[in-house]
Amino acid sequence: MTRRARNTGVGPASGVSARQNTQSTRRRTEPAPPEYRTWPSTRIRWSLTTKGWSQQELGDQAGIDRSYMSGIERGVRNISVLKVFSIARALGVQPASLFAKN
């Protein structure tokens, strides 16, 4: 008794490679505009200079590594909601204030 291969719609029999199949079904999202990363970084930098803290001190207070804090401040890291709350708590401000435009 020979087993017959199932036709999954992917592979040589279908003419569609597995790579093409995943690429066509993958959801494409547009990246966030750069200013969304710079709003919190500008406010964090301003708060650090106001308090006279270094990135290391803020990182220690927020439980975040100094190099990660540097990436947040430069706007090259995608900061999670939990990190926003940790930083806001350490700075003594509301999380929404880190995203204020002015």
BALOBA-1460 file (C-alpha; in Angstrom, 3 decimals):
// residues 102
<rec num="1" residu="m" x="0.000" y="0.000" z="0.000"/>
<rec num="2" residu="t" x="1.480" y="3.350" z="-1.002"/>
<rec num="3" residu="r" x="0.627" y="6.566" z="0.675"/>
<rec num="4" residu="r" x="-0.502" y="9.405" z="-1.420"/>
<rec num="5" residu="a" x="0.840" y="12.831" z="-0.499"/>
<rec num="6" residu="r" x="-1.697" y="15.359" z="0.639"/>
<rec num="7" residu="n" x="-2.021" y="18.429" z="-1.510"/>
<rec num="8" residu="t" x="-1.538" y="21.319" z="0.897"/>
<rec num="9" residu="g" x="-1.492" y="23.963" z="-1.782"/>
<rec num="10" residu="v" x="2.228" y="24.489" z="-1.230"/>
<rec num="11" residu="g" x="5.099" y="22.699" z="-2.908"/>
<rec num="12" residu="p" x="6.156" y="21.480" z="-6.288"/>
<rec num="13" residu="a" x="2.745" y="20.020" z="-7.159"/>
<rec num="14" residu="s" x="0.950" y="23.324" z="-6.635"/>
<rec num="15" residu="g" x="3.562" y="25.550" z="-8.247"/>
<rec num="16" residu="v" x="3.696" y="27.730" z="-5.111"/>
<rec num="17" residu="s" x="6.742" y="27.630" z="-2.881"/>
<rec num="18" residu="a" x="6.433" y="27.775" z="0.896"/>
<rec num="19" residu="r" x="8.229" y="31.137" z="0.852"/>
<rec num="20" residu="q" x="5.737" y="32.642" z="-1.610"/>
<rec num="21" residu="n" x="2.839" y="31.314" z="0.428"/>
<rec num="22" residu="t" x="3.990" y="32.923" z="3.703"/>
<rec num="23" residu="q" x="4.834" y="36.194" z="2.004"/>
<rec num="24" residu="s" x="1.426" y="36.498" z="0.419"/>
<rec num="25" residu="t" x="-0.435" y="35.842" z="3.669"/>
<rec num="26" residu="r" x="1.835" y="37.927" z="5.916"/>
<rec num="27" residu="r" x="0.203" y="41.096" z="7.088"/>
<rec num="28" residu="r" x="2.085" y="44.208" z="6.139"/>
<rec num="29" residu="t" x="1.990" y="47.175" z="8.462"/>
<rec num="30" residu="e" x="3.416" y="50.583" z="7.903"/>
<rec num="31" residu="p" x="6.085" y="51.687" z="10.379"/>
<rec num="32" residu="a" x="5.158" y="54.426" z="12.798"/>
<rec num="33" residu="p" x="6.234" y="57.930" z="11.786"/>
<rec num="34" residu="p" x="9.618" y="58.858" z="13.307"/>
<rec num="35" residu="e" x="8.147" y="61.623" z="15.448"/>
<rec num="36" residu="y" x="6.301" y="59.037" z="17.554"/>
<rec num="37" residu="r" x="9.683" y="57.797" z="18.765"/>
<rec num="38" residu="t" x="11.139" y="61.253" z="19.292"/>
<rec num="39" residu="w" x="8.303" y="62.642" z="21.412"/>
<rec num="40" residu="p" x="9.077" y="60.490" z="24.440"/>
<rec num="41" residu="s" x="12.829" y="60.771" z="23.890"/>
<rec num="42" residu="t" x="12.678" y="64.579" z="23.909"/>
<rec num="43" residu="r" x="10.571" y="64.624" z="27.087"/>
<rec num="44" residu="i" x="12.812" y="62.067" z="28.808"/>
<rec num="45" residu="r" x="15.938" y="64.050" z="27.919"/>
<rec num="46" residu="w" x="14.323" y="67.245" z="29.219"/>
<rec num="47" residu="s" x="13.317" y="65.512" z="32.472"/>
<rec num="48" residu="l" x="16.832" y="64.129" z="32.933"/>
<rec num="49" residu="t" x="18.432" y="67.553" z="32.604"/>
<rec num="50" residu="t" x="15.821" y="69.113" z="34.901"/>
<rec num="51" residu="k" x="16.487" y="66.532" z="37.618"/>
<rec num="52" residu="g" x="20.226" y="66.444" z="36.962"/>
<rec num="53" residu="w" x="20.126" y="62.670" z="36.431"/>
<rec num="54" residu="s" x="22.192" y="60.566" z="34.076"/>
<rec num="55" residu="q" x="20.784" y="57.810" z="31.889"/>
<rec num="56" residu="q" x="22.276" y="55.343" z="34.350"/>
<rec num="57" residu="e" x="20.398" y="56.894" z="37.285"/>
<rec num="58" residu="l" x="17.093" y="56.900" z="35.412"/>
<rec num="59" residu="g" x="17.704" y="53.361" z="34.240"/>
<rec num="60" residu="d" x="18.364" y="52.235" z="37.812"/>
<rec num="61" residu="q" x="15.185" y="53.936" z="39.040"/>
<rec num="62" residu="a" x="13.080" y="52.483" z="36.208"/>
<rec num="63" residu="g" x="14.708" y="49.042" z="36.173"/>
<rec num="64" residu="i" x="16.008" y="49.492" z="32.621"/>
<rec num="65" residu="d" x="19.556" y="48.945" z="31.370"/>
<rec num="66" residu="r" x="21.569" y="52.099" z="30.598"/>
<rec num="67" residu="s" x="22.233" y="51.082" z="26.987"/>
<rec num="68" residu="y" x="18.503" y="50.487" z="26.432"/>
<rec num="69" residu="m" x="17.778" y="53.911" z="27.984"/>
<rec num="70" residu="s" x="20.275" y="55.423" z="25.553"/>
<rec num="71" residu="g" x="18.410" y="53.857" z="22.630"/>
<rec num="72" residu="i" x="15.094" y="55.181" z="23.932"/>
<rec num="73" residu="e" x="16.523" y="58.669" z="24.372"/>
<rec num="74" residu="r" x="17.986" y="58.651" z="20.843"/>
<rec num="75" residu="g" x="14.677" y="57.426" z="19.395"/>
<rec num="76" residu="v" x="16.084" y="54.195" z="17.948"/>
<rec num="77" residu="r" x="14.216" y="51.823" z="20.273"/>
<rec num="78" residu="n" x="10.561" y="50.901" z="20.046"/>
<rec num="79" residu="i" x="9.535" y="51.425" z="23.634"/>
<rec num="80" residu="s" x="6.853" y="49.181" z="25.109"/>
<rec num="81" residu="v" x="3.927" y="50.413" z="27.174"/>
<rec num="82" residu="l" x="5.402" y="48.783" z="30.271"/>
<rec num="83" residu="k" x="8.680" y="50.667" z="29.778"/>
<rec num="84" residu="v" x="6.768" y="53.935" z="29.343"/>
<rec num="85" residu="f" x="5.046" y="53.354" z="32.683"/>
<rec num="86" residu="s" x="8.333" y="52.413" z="34.390"/>
<rec num="87" residu="i" x="10.084" y="55.534" z="33.124"/>
<rec num="88" residu="a" x="7.143" y="57.791" z="33.981"/>
<rec num="89" residu="r" x="7.001" y="56.361" z="37.504"/>
<rec num="90" residu="a" x="10.743" y="56.905" z="37.965"/>
<rec num="91" residu="l" x="10.449" y="60.505" z="36.724"/>
<rec num="92" residu="g" x="7.324" y="61.167" z="38.801"/>
<rec num="93" residu="v" x="5.180" y="62.150" z="35.820"/>
<rec num="94" residu="q" x="2.092" y="60.810" z="34.081"/>
<rec num="95" residu="p" x="2.866" y="58.418" z="31.188"/>
<rec num="96" residu="a" x="0.844" y="60.583" z="28.769"/>
<rec num="97" residu="s" x="3.101" y="63.551" z="29.503"/>
<rec num="98" residu="l" x="5.987" y="61.732" z="27.800"/>
<rec num="99" residu="f" x="4.065" y="61.966" z="24.525"/>
<rec num="100" residu="a" x="3.139" y="65.658" z="24.739"/>
<rec num="101" residu="k" x="4.123" y="67.589" z="21.622"/>
<rec num="102" residu="n" x="5.222" y="70.805" z="23.308"/>
